[in-house]
Amino acid sequence: MSRSEIIDLRGQVHARTDRAILFSTDGDRESAEWLPLSQIEVGELHRGVGEITLPEWLAVDKGLM
């Protein structure tokens, strides 16, 4: 199995639980997707806006790119 590309996306974290974040790239909660914290890294956020790092396949699967 080949290693997945790791990418960075900038966007808005709308909500957070112990296991996931609700994230959108356009700041619209209606288009936000839940992402498992086990698959991503959340960078420093300012008022909920910042960068996350995740596998490209996950971003594509969730429609974030």
All heavy atoms as TSV, in Angstrom:
chain	resi	resn	atom	element	x	y	z
A	1	MET	N	N	0.847	-1.185	0.000
A	1	MET	CA	C	0.000	0.000	0.000
A	1	MET	C	C	0.890	1.244	0.000
A	1	MET	O	O	1.826	1.340	0.770
A	1	MET	CB	C	-0.895	-0.004	1.242
A	1	MET	CG	C	-1.764	1.222	1.319
A	1	MET	SD	S	-2.565	1.447	2.914
A	1	MET	CE	C	-3.851	0.249	2.819
A	2	SER	N	N	0.599	2.183	-0.880
A	2	SER	CA	C	1.408	3.398	-0.938
A	2	SER	C	C	0.969	4.385	0.144
A	2	SER	O	O	-0.186	4.396	0.562
A	2	SER	CB	C	1.273	4.056	-2.314
A	2	SER	OG	O	-0.046	4.472	-2.524
A	3	ARG	N	N	1.917	5.187	0.568
A	3	ARG	CA	C	1.640	6.166	1.617
A	3	ARG	C	C	0.800	7.300	1.037
A	3	ARG	O	O	1.087	7.810	-0.037
A	3	ARG	CB	C	2.964	6.717	2.153
A	3	ARG	CG	C	2.770	7.674	3.287
A	3	ARG	CD	C	4.111	8.043	3.900
A	3	ARG	NE	N	3.898	8.947	4.999
A	3	ARG	CZ	C	3.899	10.269	4.892
A	3	ARG	NH1	N	4.100	10.836	3.728
A	3	ARG	NH2	N	3.707	11.029	5.945
A	4	SER	N	N	-0.223	7.671	1.751
A	4	SER	CA	C	-1.103	8.751	1.325
A	4	SER	C	C	-0.379	10.092	1.431
A	4	SER	O	O	0.446	10.293	2.308
A	4	SER	CB	C	-2.339	8.765	2.219
A	4	SER	OG	O	-3.163	9.854	1.900
A	5	GLU	N	N	-0.698	10.988	0.513
A	5	GLU	CA	C	-0.188	12.350	0.599
A	5	GLU	C	C	-0.817	13.041	1.802
A	5	GLU	O	O	-2.005	12.880	2.058
A	5	GLU	CB	C	-0.525	13.137	-0.669
A	5	GLU	CG	C	0.231	12.691	-1.872
A	5	GLU	CD	C	1.698	13.062	-1.829
A	5	GLU	OE1	O	2.045	14.163	-1.356
A	5	GLU	OE2	O	2.509	12.236	-2.265
A	6	ILE	N	N	-0.011	13.805	2.504
A	6	ILE	CA	C	-0.492	14.589	3.648
A	6	ILE	C	C	-0.605	16.036	3.187
A	6	ILE	O	O	0.321	16.576	2.583
A	6	ILE	CB	C	0.478	14.477	4.840
A	6	ILE	CG1	C	0.680	13.014	5.241
A	6	ILE	CG2	C	-0.002	15.309	6.014
A	6	ILE	CD1	C	-0.580	12.306	5.687
A	7	ILE	N	N	-1.744	16.652	3.467
A	7	ILE	CA	C	-1.980	18.025	3.013
A	7	ILE	C	C	-2.414	18.910	4.186
A	7	ILE	O	O	-2.829	18.414	5.235
A	7	ILE	CB	C	-3.036	18.078	1.888
A	7	ILE	CG1	C	-4.383	17.553	2.406
A	7	ILE	CG2	C	-2.568	17.306	0.667
A	7	ILE	CD1	C	-5.538	17.845	1.472
A	8	ASP	N	N	-2.331	20.203	3.981
A	8	ASP	CA	C	-2.810	21.198	4.936
A	8	ASP	C	C	-4.005	21.914	4.325
A	8	ASP	O	O	-3.987	22.260	3.145
A	8	ASP	CB	C	-1.729	22.235	5.240
A	8	ASP	CG	C	-0.514	21.628	5.920
A	8	ASP	OD1	O	-0.696	20.710	6.728
A	8	ASP	OD2	O	0.609	22.082	5.640
A	9	LEU	N	N	-5.027	22.123	5.133
A	9	LEU	CA	C	-6.194	22.894	4.713
A	9	LEU	C	C	-6.467	23.978	5.734
A	9	LEU	O	O	-6.381	23.741	6.940
A	9	LEU	CB	C	-7.441	22.006	4.617
A	9	LEU	CG	C	-7.518	20.985	3.501
A	9	LEU	CD1	C	-8.806	20.180	3.618
A	9	LEU	CD2	C	-7.438	21.646	2.138
A	10	ARG	N	N	-6.796	25.158	5.251
A	10	ARG	CA	C	-7.163	26.261	6.132
A	10	ARG	C	C	-8.681	26.361	6.158
A	10	ARG	O	O	-9.343	26.219	5.130
A	10	ARG	CB	C	-6.556	27.562	5.626
A	10	ARG	CG	C	-6.786	28.725	6.547
A	10	ARG	CD	C	-5.756	29.823	6.293
A	10	ARG	NE	N	-5.954	30.913	7.209
A	10	ARG	CZ	C	-5.557	30.934	8.477
A	10	ARG	NH1	N	-4.917	29.896	8.968
A	10	ARG	NH2	N	-5.775	31.972	9.256
A	11	GLY	N	N	-9.220	26.591	7.345
A	11	GLY	CA	C	-10.667	26.696	7.445
A	11	GLY	C	C	-11.129	26.977	8.858
A	11	GLY	O	O	-10.363	27.438	9.702
A	12	GLN	N	N	-12.396	26.679	9.105
A	12	GLN	CA	C	-13.075	26.995	10.361
A	12	GLN	C	C	-13.428	25.710	11.100
A	12	GLN	O	O	-13.998	24.795	10.514
A	12	GLN	CB	C	-14.360	27.758	10.047
A	12	GLN	CG	C	-15.255	28.025	11.229
A	12	GLN	CD	C	-14.837	29.263	11.988
A	12	GLN	OE1	O	-14.422	30.246	11.408
A	12	GLN	NE2	N	-14.927	29.199	13.292
A	13	VAL	N	N	-13.089	25.659	12.390
A	13	VAL	CA	C	-13.544	24.578	13.253
A	13	VAL	C	C	-14.816	25.083	13.935
A	13	VAL	O	O	-14.774	26.032	14.715
A	13	VAL	CB	C	-12.475	24.171	14.291
A	13	VAL	CG1	C	-13.028	23.130	15.251
A	13	VAL	CG2	C	-11.225	23.644	13.587
A	14	HIS	N	N	-15.940	24.466	13.625
A	14	HIS	CA	C	-17.236	24.910	14.133
A	14	HIS	C	C	-17.592	24.258	15.463
A	14	HIS	O	O	-18.337	24.843	16.248
A	14	HIS	CB	C	-18.337	24.605	13.107
A	14	HIS	CG	C	-18.126	25.302	11.799
A	14	HIS	ND1	N	-18.525	26.593	11.572
A	14	HIS	CD2	C	-17.526	24.882	10.659
A	14	HIS	CE1	C	-18.198	26.946	10.337
A	14	HIS	NE2	N	-17.591	25.919	9.769
A	15	ALA	N	N	-17.092	23.046	15.686
A	15	ALA	CA	C	-17.385	22.316	16.920
A	15	ALA	C	C	-16.290	21.283	17.131
A	15	ALA	O	O	-15.587	20.903	16.193
A	15	ALA	CB	C	-18.743	21.624	16.828
A	16	ARG	N	N	-16.172	20.839	18.388
A	16	ARG	CA	C	-15.165	19.838	18.709
A	16	ARG	C	C	-15.699	18.914	19.792
A	16	ARG	O	O	-16.329	19.370	20.747
A	16	ARG	CB	C	-13.879	20.525	19.185
A	16	ARG	CG	C	-12.740	19.566	19.412
A	16	ARG	CD	C	-11.486	20.308	19.840
A	16	ARG	NE	N	-10.378	19.376	19.877
A	16	ARG	CZ	C	-9.174	19.636	19.443
A	16	ARG	NH1	N	-8.882	20.818	18.939
A	16	ARG	NH2	N	-8.227	18.730	19.507
A	17	THR	N	N	-15.455	17.622	19.619
A	17	THR	CA	C	-15.764	16.641	20.652
A	17	THR	C	C	-14.445	15.984	21.056
A	17	THR	O	O	-13.382	16.363	20.561
A	17	THR	CB	C	-16.743	15.563	20.133
A	17	THR	OG1	O	-16.068	14.760	19.164
A	17	THR	CG2	C	-18.002	16.173	19.545
A	18	ASP	N	N	-14.515	14.986	21.916
A	18	ASP	CA	C	-13.312	14.267	22.306
A	18	ASP	C	C	-12.698	13.501	21.140
A	18	ASP	O	O	-11.508	13.200	21.171
A	18	ASP	CB	C	-13.623	13.266	23.430
A	18	ASP	CG	C	-13.921	13.950	24.743
A	18	ASP	OD1	O	-13.562	15.144	24.894
A	18	ASP	OD2	O	-14.517	13.312	25.621
A	19	ARG	N	N	-13.507	13.210	20.116
A	19	ARG	CA	C	-13.033	12.363	19.026
A	19	ARG	C	C	-13.014	12.996	17.639
A	19	ARG	O	O	-12.471	12.402	16.705
A	19	ARG	CB	C	-13.880	11.099	18.959
A	19	ARG	CG	C	-13.711	10.242	20.170
A	19	ARG	CD	C	-14.457	8.967	20.009
A	19	ARG	NE	N	-14.235	8.114	21.158
A	19	ARG	CZ	C	-14.569	6.865	21.222
A	19	ARG	NH1	N	-15.156	6.302	20.195
A	19	ARG	NH2	N	-14.328	6.175	22.302
A	20	ALA	N	N	-13.624	14.165	17.485
A	20	ALA	CA	C	-13.742	14.732	16.140
A	20	ALA	C	C	-13.911	16.246	16.181
A	20	ALA	O	O	-14.233	16.818	17.213
A	20	ALA	CB	C	-14.928	14.105	15.414
A	21	ILE	N	N	-13.684	16.861	15.010
A	21	ILE	CA	C	-13.992	18.280	14.836
A	21	ILE	C	C	-14.962	18.418	13.668
A	21	ILE	O	O	-14.966	17.608	12.748
A	21	ILE	CB	C	-12.739	19.150	14.572
A	21	ILE	CG1	C	-12.024	18.735	13.280
A	21	ILE	CG2	C	-11.810	19.144	15.771
A	21	ILE	CD1	C	-10.972	19.729	12.817
A	22	LEU	N	N	-15.774	19.462	13.733
A	22	LEU	CA	C	-16.656	19.831	12.630
A	22	LEU	C	C	-15.951	20.964	11.896
A	22	LEU	O	O	-15.771	22.050	12.451
A	22	LEU	CB	C	-18.025	20.276	13.166
A	22	LEU	CG	C	-19.090	20.595	12.126
A	22	LEU	CD1	C	-19.401	19.381	11.249
A	22	LEU	CD2	C	-20.349	21.117	12.796
A	23	PHE	N	N	-15.530	20.712	10.652
A	23	PHE	CA	C	-14.624	21.603	9.932
A	23	PHE	C	C	-15.163	21.956	8.560
A	23	PHE	O	O	-15.726	21.111	7.865
A	23	PHE	CB	C	-13.266	20.893	9.773
A	23	PHE	CG	C	-12.231	21.681	9.034
A	23	PHE	CD1	C	-11.471	22.630	9.692
A	23	PHE	CD2	C	-12.001	21.456	7.688
A	23	PHE	CE1	C	-10.496	23.348	9.007
A	23	PHE	CE2	C	-11.038	22.173	6.996
A	23	PHE	CZ	C	-10.283	23.121	7.656
A	24	SER	N	N	-14.966	23.224	8.162
A	24	SER	CA	C	-15.295	23.647	6.795
A	24	SER	C	C	-14.172	24.504	6.256
A	24	SER	O	O	-13.480	25.196	7.010
A	24	SER	CB	C	-16.609	24.432	6.747
A	24	SER	OG	O	-16.449	25.705	7.331
A	25	THR	N	N	-13.997	24.464	4.952
A	25	THR	CA	C	-12.982	25.307	4.317
A	25	THR	C	C	-13.537	26.674	3.937
A	25	THR	O	O	-12.771	27.596	3.673
A	25	THR	CB	C	-12.418	24.634	3.045
A	25	THR	OG1	O	-13.494	24.315	2.164
A	25	THR	CG2	C	-11.645	23.373	3.405
A	26	ASP	N	N	-14.867	26.819	3.933
A	26	ASP	CA	C	-15.474	28.089	3.513
A	26	ASP	C	C	-16.109	28.878	4.662
A	26	ASP	O	O	-16.709	29.920	4.440
A	26	ASP	CB	C	-16.509	27.848	2.415
A	26	ASP	CG	C	-17.668	26.961	2.858
A	26	ASP	OD1	O	-17.733	26.596	4.060
A	26	ASP	OD2	O	-18.509	26.621	2.013
A	27	GLY	N	N	-15.986	28.369	5.891
A	27	GLY	CA	C	-16.550	29.073	7.040
A	27	GLY	C	C	-18.043	28.871	7.232
A	27	GLY	O	O	-18.631	29.435	8.138
A	28	ASP	N	N	-18.666	28.060	6.391
A	28	ASP	CA	C	-20.108	27.822	6.443
A	28	ASP	C	C	-20.393	26.516	7.181
A	28	ASP	O	O	-20.008	25.439	6.715
A	28	ASP	CB	C	-20.658	27.767	5.027
A	28	ASP	CG	C	-22.167	27.614	4.975
A	28	ASP	OD1	O	-22.819	27.574	6.052
A	28	ASP	OD2	O	-22.703	27.527	3.855
A	29	ARG	N	N	-21.058	26.606	8.305
A	29	ARG	CA	C	-21.358	25.412	9.099
A	29	ARG	C	C	-22.193	24.393	8.312
A	29	ARG	O	O	-22.082	23.190	8.529
A	29	ARG	CB	C	-22.075	25.820	10.390
A	29	ARG	CG	C	-22.237	24.686	11.373
A	29	ARG	CD	C	-22.938	25.145	12.643
A	29	ARG	NE	N	-23.097	24.040	13.560
A	29	ARG	CZ	C	-22.341	23.832	14.630
A	29	ARG	NH1	N	-21.372	24.672	14.919
A	29	ARG	NH2	N	-22.551	22.800	15.406
A	30	GLU	N	N	-23.030	24.872	7.399
A	30	GLU	CA	C	-23.869	23.979	6.595
A	30	GLU	C	C	-23.046	23.036	5.717
A	30	GLU	O	O	-23.499	21.938	5.404
A	30	GLU	CB	C	-24.826	24.797	5.725
A	30	GLU	CG	C	-25.852	25.586	6.503
A	30	GLU	CD	C	-26.808	24.696	7.284
A	30	GLU	OE1	O	-27.275	23.678	6.742
A	30	GLU	OE2	O	-27.069	25.023	8.460
A	31	SER	N	N	-21.869	23.460	5.307
A	31	SER	CA	C	-21.022	22.621	4.447
A	31	SER	C	C	-19.929	21.896	5.232
A	31	SER	O	O	-19.102	21.205	4.646
A	31	SER	CB	C	-20.387	23.461	3.336
A	31	SER	OG	O	-19.482	24.397	3.892
A	32	ALA	N	N	-19.939	22.048	6.551
A	32	ALA	CA	C	-18.891	21.457	7.388
A	32	ALA	C	C	-19.014	19.939	7.464
A	32	ALA	O	O	-20.111	19.386	7.341
A	32	ALA	CB	C	-18.950	22.053	8.790
A	33	GLU	N	N	-17.881	19.283	7.662
A	33	GLU	CA	C	-17.818	17.827	7.763
A	33	GLU	C	C	-17.127	17.451	9.068
A	33	GLU	O	O	-16.197	18.134	9.514
A	33	GLU	CB	C	-17.004	17.242	6.596
A	33	GLU	CG	C	-17.665	17.380	5.253
A	33	GLU	CD	C	-18.849	16.445	5.072
A	33	GLU	OE1	O	-18.919	15.413	5.762
A	33	GLU	OE2	O	-19.698	16.749	4.213
A	34	TRP	N	N	-17.553	16.344	9.660
A	34	TRP	CA	C	-16.897	15.823	10.856
A	34	TRP	C	C	-15.638	15.068	10.437
A	34	TRP	O	O	-15.676	14.241	9.523
A	34	TRP	CB	C	-17.828	14.881	11.619
A	34	TRP	CG	C	-18.869	15.615	12.383
A	34	TRP	CD1	C	-20.179	15.789	12.022
A	34	TRP	CD2	C	-18.710	16.304	13.624
A	34	TRP	NE1	N	-20.835	16.534	12.965
A	34	TRP	CE2	C	-19.957	16.871	13.967
A	34	TRP	CE3	C	-17.630	16.509	14.488
A	34	TRP	CZ2	C	-20.155	17.612	15.124
A	34	TRP	CZ3	C	-17.830	17.246	15.649
A	34	TRP	CH2	C	-19.076	17.794	15.954
A	35	LEU	N	N	-14.526	15.388	11.098
A	35	LEU	CA	C	-13.243	14.738	10.836
A	35	LEU	C	C	-12.732	14.112	12.124
A	35	LEU	O	O	-12.667	14.789	13.157
A	35	LEU	CB	C	-12.219	15.756	10.323
A	35	LEU	CG	C	-12.587	16.492	9.038
A	35	LEU	CD1	C	-11.582	17.599	8.778
A	35	LEU	CD2	C	-12.641	15.528	7.868
A	36	PRO	N	N	-12.339	12.833	12.085
A	36	PRO	CA	C	-11.855	12.169	13.294
A	36	PRO	C	C	-10.481	12.692	13.716
A	36	PRO	O	O	-9.574	12.793	12.896
A	36	PRO	CB	C	-11.778	10.697	12.880
A	36	PRO	CG	C	-11.630	10.722	11.402
A	36	PRO	CD	C	-12.346	11.949	10.917
A	37	LEU	N	N	-10.343	13.032	14.985
A	37	LEU	CA	C	-9.067	13.539	15.498
A	37	LEU	C	C	-7.954	12.502	15.376
A	37	LEU	O	O	-6.780	12.858	15.322
A	37	LEU	CB	C	-9.220	14.000	16.949
A	37	LEU	CG	C	-10.044	15.283	17.122
A	37	LEU	CD1	C	-10.331	15.538	18.595
A	37	LEU	CD2	C	-9.324	16.473	16.496
A	38	SER	N	N	-8.317	11.230	15.271
A	38	SER	CA	C	-7.312	10.179	15.114
A	38	SER	C	C	-6.636	10.226	13.739
A	38	SER	O	O	-5.567	9.660	13.554
A	38	SER	CB	C	-7.946	8.805	15.319
A	38	SER	OG	O	-8.938	8.567	14.334
A	39	GLN	N	N	-7.251	10.932	12.776
A	39	GLN	CA	C	-6.728	10.999	11.409
A	39	GLN	C	C	-6.126	12.356	11.042
A	39	GLN	O	O	-5.555	12.497	9.963
A	39	GLN	CB	C	-7.852	10.695	10.411
A	39	GLN	CG	C	-8.393	9.305	10.504
A	39	GLN	CD	C	-7.436	8.281	9.927
A	39	GLN	OE1	O	-6.772	8.525	8.937
A	39	GLN	NE2	N	-7.346	7.146	10.588
A	40	ILE	N	N	-6.274	13.346	11.919
A	40	ILE	CA	C	-5.850	14.708	11.571
A	40	ILE	C	C	-5.026	15.321	12.687
A	40	ILE	O	O	-4.985	14.820	13.805
A	40	ILE	CB	C	-7.071	15.618	11.295
A	40	ILE	CG1	C	-7.870	15.844	12.589
A	40	ILE	CG2	C	-7.956	15.034	10.206
A	40	ILE	CD1	C	-8.948	16.885	12.466
A	41	GLU	N	N	-4.374	16.430	12.350
A	41	GLU	CA	C	-3.711	17.272	13.341
A	41	GLU	C	C	-4.298	18.666	13.197
A	41	GLU	O	O	-4.440	19.171	12.087
A	41	GLU	CB	C	-2.209	17.326	13.097
A	41	GLU	CG	C	-1.489	16.040	13.427
A	41	GLU	CD	C	0.010	16.154	13.215
A	41	GLU	OE1	O	0.541	17.290	13.188
A	41	GLU	OE2	O	0.640	15.108	13.067
A	42	VAL	N	N	-4.641	19.264	14.319
A	42	VAL	CA	C	-5.209	20.607	14.317
A	42	VAL	C	C	-4.120	21.575	14.757
A	42	VAL	O	O	-3.540	21.425	15.827
A	42	VAL	CB	C	-6.422	20.703	15.271
A	42	VAL	CG1	C	-6.996	22.114	15.261
A	42	VAL	CG2	C	-7.482	19.697	14.877
A	43	GLY	N	N	-3.841	22.558	13.909
A	43	GLY	CA	C	-2.853	23.566	14.240
A	43	GLY	C	C	-3.444	24.608	15.172
A	43	GLY	O	O	-4.570	24.471	15.663
A	44	GLU	N	N	-2.692	25.663	15.398
A	44	GLU	CA	C	-3.154	26.753	16.251
A	44	GLU	C	C	-4.347	27.442	15.591
A	44	GLU	O	O	-4.342	27.728	14.400
A	44	GLU	CB	C	-2.015	27.750	16.448
A	44	GLU	CG	C	-2.334	28.798	17.468
A	44	GLU	CD	C	-1.124	29.676	17.780
A	44	GLU	OE1	O	-0.006	29.169	17.769
A	44	GLU	OE2	O	-1.347	30.873	18.009
A	45	LEU	N	N	-5.367	27.672	16.392
A	45	LEU	CA	C	-6.588	28.310	15.895
A	45	LEU	C	C	-6.728	29.708	16.483
A	45	LEU	O	O	-6.382	29.936	17.640
A	45	LEU	CB	C	-7.815	27.485	16.271
A	45	LEU	CG	C	-7.883	26.059	15.758
A	45	LEU	CD1	C	-9.091	25.346	16.341
A	45	LEU	CD2	C	-7.926	26.017	14.243
A	46	HIS	N	N	-7.250	30.628	15.692
A	46	HIS	CA	C	-7.579	31.972	16.155
A	46	HIS	C	C	-9.051	32.194	15.872
A	46	HIS	O	O	-9.462	32.241	14.699
A	46	HIS	CB	C	-6.716	33.012	15.446
A	46	HIS	CG	C	-7.017	34.416	15.856
A	46	HIS	ND1	N	-6.714	34.890	17.116
A	46	HIS	CD2	C	-7.597	35.428	15.190
A	46	HIS	CE1	C	-7.102	36.147	17.203
A	46	HIS	NE2	N	-7.644	36.500	16.038
A	47	ARG	N	N	-9.858	32.246	16.930
A	47	ARG	CA	C	-11.317	32.350	16.793
A	47	ARG	C	C	-11.890	31.216	15.950
A	47	ARG	O	O	-12.789	31.420	15.138
A	47	ARG	CB	C	-11.716	33.700	16.227
A	47	ARG	CG	C	-11.398	34.843	17.152
A	47	ARG	CD	C	-11.926	36.140	16.642
A	47	ARG	NE	N	-11.591	37.202	17.575
A	47	ARG	CZ	C	-11.879	38.451	17.377
A	47	ARG	NH1	N	-12.525	38.818	16.304
A	47	ARG	NH2	N	-11.541	39.359	18.255
A	48	GLY	N	N	-11.314	30.037	16.117
A	48	GLY	CA	C	-11.795	28.862	15.408
A	48	GLY	C	C	-11.247	28.687	14.012
A	48	GLY	O	O	-11.506	27.690	13.358
A	49	VAL	N	N	-10.480	29.671	13.528
A	49	VAL	CA	C	-9.927	29.603	12.177
A	49	VAL	C	C	-8.459	29.210	12.258
A	49	VAL	O	O	-7.716	29.715	13.099
A	49	VAL	CB	C	-10.067	30.960	11.456
A	49	VAL	CG1	C	-9.404	30.921	10.093
A	49	VAL	CG2	C	-11.535	31.343	11.334
A	50	GLY	N	N	-8.063	28.285	11.402
A	50	GLY	CA	C	-6.678	27.858	11.373
A	50	GLY	C	C	-6.467	26.770	10.350
A	50	GLY	O	O	-7.260	26.602	9.420
A	51	GLU	N	N	-5.386	26.025	10.553
A	51	GLU	CA	C	-4.994	25.017	9.588
A	51	GLU	C	C	-5.042	23.628	10.216
A	51	GLU	O	O	-4.699	23.454	11.374
A	51	GLU	CB	C	-3.568	25.322	9.123
A	51	GLU	CG	C	-3.221	24.740	7.792
A	51	GLU	CD	C	-1.947	25.355	7.251
A	51	GLU	OE1	O	-0.872	25.049	7.775
A	51	GLU	OE2	O	-2.051	26.150	6.297
A	52	ILE	N	N	-5.482	22.670	9.418
A	52	ILE	CA	C	-5.442	21.276	9.839
A	52	ILE	C	C	-4.579	20.505	8.835
A	52	ILE	O	O	-4.451	20.904	7.678
A	52	ILE	CB	C	-6.842	20.634	9.949
A	52	ILE	CG1	C	-7.539	20.596	8.598
A	52	ILE	CG2	C	-7.692	21.343	10.984
A	52	ILE	CD1	C	-8.779	19.713	8.567
A	53	THR	N	N	-4.000	19.426	9.303
A	53	THR	CA	C	-3.201	18.541	8.467
A	53	THR	C	C	-3.896	17.195	8.442
A	53	THR	O	O	-4.295	16.684	9.499
A	53	THR	CB	C	-1.776	18.413	9.043
A	53	THR	OG1	O	-1.196	19.720	9.134
A	53	THR	CG2	C	-0.906	17.529	8.181
A	54	LEU	N	N	-4.070	16.651	7.246
A	54	LEU	CA	C	-4.795	15.396	7.111
A	54	LEU	C	C	-4.379	14.677	5.847
A	54	LEU	O	O	-3.797	15.288	4.950
A	54	LEU	CB	C	-6.305	15.643	7.117
A	54	LEU	CG	C	-6.949	16.329	5.905
A	54	LEU	CD1	C	-8.452	16.129	5.961
A	54	LEU	CD2	C	-6.621	17.789	5.838
A	55	PRO	N	N	-4.692	13.377	5.755
A	55	PRO	CA	C	-4.415	12.652	4.511
A	55	PRO	C	C	-5.286	13.188	3.372
A	55	PRO	O	O	-6.455	13.519	3.580
A	55	PRO	CB	C	-4.810	11.206	4.835
A	55	PRO	CG	C	-4.913	11.133	6.315
A	55	PRO	CD	C	-5.236	12.509	6.795
A	56	GLU	N	N	-4.707	13.272	2.192
A	56	GLU	CA	C	-5.442	13.779	1.035
A	56	GLU	C	C	-6.706	12.959	0.774
A	56	GLU	O	O	-7.752	13.514	0.444
A	56	GLU	CB	C	-4.539	13.765	-0.195
A	56	GLU	CG	C	-5.195	14.336	-1.428
A	56	GLU	CD	C	-4.273	14.380	-2.627
A	56	GLU	OE1	O	-3.354	13.544	-2.728
A	56	GLU	OE2	O	-4.482	15.258	-3.464
A	57	TRP	N	N	-6.642	11.631	0.938
A	57	TRP	CA	C	-7.807	10.787	0.675
A	57	TRP	C	C	-8.989	11.185	1.561
A	57	TRP	O	O	-10.130	11.136	1.116
A	57	TRP	CB	C	-7.484	9.300	0.841
A	57	TRP	CG	C	-7.189	8.869	2.244
A	57	TRP	CD1	C	-5.954	8.719	2.804
A	57	TRP	CD2	C	-8.126	8.553	3.275
A	57	TRP	NE1	N	-6.065	8.338	4.126
A	57	TRP	CE2	C	-7.393	8.221	4.440
A	57	TRP	CE3	C	-9.512	8.514	3.342
A	57	TRP	CZ2	C	-8.001	7.863	5.647
A	57	TRP	CZ3	C	-10.126	8.147	4.541
A	57	TRP	CH2	C	-9.365	7.822	5.674
A	58	LEU	N	N	-8.707	11.587	2.804
A	58	LEU	CA	C	-9.782	11.969	3.734
A	58	LEU	C	C	-10.411	13.293	3.281
A	58	LEU	O	O	-11.635	13.426	3.294
A	58	LEU	CB	C	-9.238	12.073	5.157
A	58	LEU	CG	C	-10.251	12.435	6.227
A	58	LEU	CD1	C	-11.400	11.442	6.287
A	58	LEU	CD2	C	-9.558	12.524	7.595
A	59	ALA	N	N	-9.576	14.239	2.863
A	59	ALA	CA	C	-10.102	15.522	2.378
A	59	ALA	C	C	-10.978	15.324	1.139
A	59	ALA	O	O	-12.055	15.921	1.023
A	59	ALA	CB	C	-8.950	16.465	2.060
A	60	VAL	N	N	-10.542	14.455	0.238
A	60	VAL	CA	C	-11.324	14.164	-0.974
A	60	VAL	C	C	-12.620	13.454	-0.595
A	60	VAL	O	O	-13.703	13.804	-1.067
A	60	VAL	CB	C	-10.492	13.320	-1.967
A	60	VAL	CG1	C	-11.361	12.820	-3.109
A	60	VAL	CG2	C	-9.316	14.137	-2.496
A	61	ASP	N	N	-12.523	12.454	0.275
A	61	ASP	CA	C	-13.692	11.688	0.709
A	61	ASP	C	C	-14.758	12.579	1.355
A	61	ASP	O	O	-15.953	12.371	1.150
A	61	ASP	CB	C	-13.240	10.603	1.698
A	61	ASP	CG	C	-14.367	9.663	2.073
A	61	ASP	OD1	O	-14.953	9.055	1.161
A	61	ASP	OD2	O	-14.659	9.537	3.263
A	62	LYS	N	N	-14.338	13.591	2.095
A	62	LYS	CA	C	-15.265	14.489	2.778
A	62	LYS	C	C	-15.676	15.686	1.932
A	62	LYS	O	O	-16.435	16.547	2.368
A	62	LYS	CB	C	-14.644	14.984	4.099
A	62	LYS	CG	C	-14.410	13.887	5.118
A	62	LYS	CD	C	-15.714	13.326	5.618
A	62	LYS	CE	C	-15.496	12.356	6.761
A	62	LYS	NZ	N	-16.740	11.977	7.409
A	63	GLY	N	N	-15.144	15.779	0.696
A	63	GLY	CA	C	-15.512	16.867	-0.199
A	63	GLY	C	C	-14.887	18.208	0.167
A	63	GLY	O	O	-15.413	19.250	-0.177
A	64	LEU	N	N	-13.762	18.168	0.850
A	64	LEU	CA	C	-13.113	19.408	1.289
A	64	LEU	C	C	-12.134	19.952	0.251
A	64	LEU	O	O	-11.597	21.036	0.407
A	64	LEU	CB	C	-12.381	19.185	2.620
A	64	LEU	CG	C	-13.289	18.826	3.792
A	64	LEU	CD1	C	-12.458	18.410	5.000
A	64	LEU	CD2	C	-14.198	20.001	4.139
A	65	MET	N	N	-11.925	19.184	-0.831
A	65	MET	CA	C	-11.066	19.655	-1.922
A	65	MET	C	C	-11.477	19.041	-3.234
A	65	MET	O	O	-12.298	18.192	-3.292
A	65	MET	CB	C	-9.599	19.386	-1.646
A	65	MET	CG	C	-9.247	17.950	-1.402
A	65	MET	SD	S	-7.488	17.666	-1.199
A	65	MET	CE	C	-6.881	18.026	-2.826
